[in-house]
Amino acid sequence: MEETASNILKKLPAILLIIFVLFLVVFSTWQLFHGNLEAAFSSLPFLLIVYLFVMRRRS
């Protein structure tokens, strides 16, 4: 199936959002293993904003 430019542009924000969330989870896990709780929990506000953004778009 051939993807057109408009289909790719529709999927791009979702792909970028998944990459961003994966980066935050990996960063938090890495900081927890190093014992840096402040840095590990600093990503929680970003994850909460992403969650609220996704849930708002679903409904």
Buried (B, 14 or more C-beta within 10 A) or exposed (E): EEEEEEEEEEEEEEEEEEEEBEEBEEBBEEBEEEEEEEBBEBBEEBBEEBEEEEEEEEE
